[in-house]
Amino acid sequence: MTDPLAWIADELASWDAAGLRRRRPLRQSAQQTRCLIDGREVVSFASNDYLALAADPRLAVAVLLNIDFRGWYSGGGPLLGGWGSGASPLLGGWAEPHRCLEERLARFEHAEAALVFSSGFVANASVVAALVGPGDAVFCDAANHASLFDGCRLSRADVRVYPHNDLDRLAELLARGNHRRRLIVTDGLFSMDGDLAPLAALAELARKHGAMLLVDEAHATGVFGASGRGSLEHFGVEDPAIIRIGTLSKALGSLGGFVAGRAELIEYLVGRARGYVFSTAMPAVVAAAGLAALEIVVAEPWLGRLVLQRSERLRQKLHAQGWNVGRSESQIIPLIVGSPSNALALSEALRQRGWYVPAVRPPTVPEDQCRLRISVTLGHLDSTLDELAADLAELDPDGPWRRDC
Ligand SMILES: *Cc1c(COP(=O)(O)O)cnc(C)c1O
């Protein structure tokens, strides 16, 4: 009898041959700039913890208070005690800390309402699938996050992928077809290139064609905009009809996704977003940690600007050294080096020098666009970034990792 799972070993062998096998580095310390990973102390550029909140004691205290005590604490969050939430939000899993977080998020976003999901991935996939269906069309930037693509597929709407930030092509696609509802979905800040979507023009295009617009602010929340609301605030595009998705898992250092927008939209999603209806609510203490992080961003809105200033300085240095930093204009700085083996070789050379800068390979980026992804956080001082740049200057951009470019 043949083993029905035998194909998996073949598949893994082909990954090995192409340098595409994924292995997980084991972190043996808190998620901080200086990290113990696989037994080695490194300075990490791998996390999306842009405001260095993941290991901030204020979040840990919010969690501990919620587990151990009952009553209200001065941060304004409710305390319930206990860990698990035990049920879908529709069946008793939704608790005071969730409600409080949603209210605070809505106020932060200048939106009528907000809804918290167990992750940003689930929020994206379920919201897109809830907004359009058969007979509708969804327009998706080619560089969008995997969760938006999955939402498009789950929706069973006609999916029209437009080349990255290509508004002429998008306008052409929008002018065609007689779909019932139309939805444009885009990352605000693109996760692998670190560039922004042209949101003012996108909003205008959506208005002109009567299409809905959904912007995923996952990497921009807490970093972009004068008060940290993200790329829409950065560009001054504040149309309340725009559907905003964010995550509590990146700059906010906790876990969870959210959508913010009109009150009716949120009411609709409560009944229709399958990842909300059919999934257990996050533990209330996780919501409390998100709330604590949000209060920090509200109280210290300049933190994001600081990260962007440091990133700008590093990016200019690397560009001057001859590295291909692509279209980056944010705290996400790619070093594009070509093939998977190029990216792995450069990542290893940096690891030898005490830097952890992970290689990004297919399926996350195209085969010839492999890169190192430098993610700058508040934990990186200018002096640390200067040291990284100095080491990269010694690792010639046209070195062995460029062999097949
Ligand atoms: C990380 C990410 C998500 C998913 O958020 P999680 O909270 O980590 O699940 C969604 N969209 C984009 C653009 C992301 O980079």
The ligand as a Gaussian input file, in Angstrom:
#p B3LYP/6-31G(d) Opt

LIG

0 1
 C        1.047000      41.110000       9.817000
 C        0.034000      41.607000       8.875000
 C       -1.303000      41.264000       9.031000
 C       -1.736000      40.263000      10.052000
 O       -1.759000      40.788000      11.338000
 P       -1.588000      39.790000      12.579000
 O       -2.207000      40.537000      13.701000
 O       -0.136000      39.525000      12.726000
 O       -2.343000      38.544000      12.243000
 C       -2.219000      41.840000       8.189000
 N       -1.844000      42.686000       7.208000
 C       -0.561000      43.028000       7.022000
 C       -0.208000      43.985000       5.935000
 C        0.411000      42.476000       7.836000
 O        1.687000      42.779000       7.616000

